Amino acid sequence: MSAGGAFGGNRGARPVPPEKGVFPLDHLHECDLEKKEYITCLKSSGHLSEKCRKFSKKYLECRMEKNLMAKQDMSELGFGKGLELDSSEKSNAGIDEQTKPSSPGKTIHDRS
């Protein structure tokens, strides 16, 4: 038999703990509503998570309130303050920025 184990695993490798540590599962279903809203949003948006950020945030906040995970600032979890634009608002903002002149009253002339 090989030294890698029955299923090809490396018996000498040490497991690496998850980055955020261990947190309890929601055995009492305290955040089921928030979880279901998020999953429903994912399914209806074709699994585009950026369209469901508000539900993801609500779910994480619920878990923190119920002590199912360590309390953390939402900015540390990828939710910046005031940056919760809808994807349609983001694309419109990008178009607006592209069509605005760089400085008012000045025109760029082609001298070629």
ABEGO torsion letter per residue (X at the ends): XBAAEAAGBBAABBBBBBAAEBBBBBAAGAAAAAAAAAAAAAAAAGGBAAAAAAAAAAAAAAAAAAGABBBBBAAAAGBBBGABBBAAAAAAAAAAAAABBABBGBBBBBAX
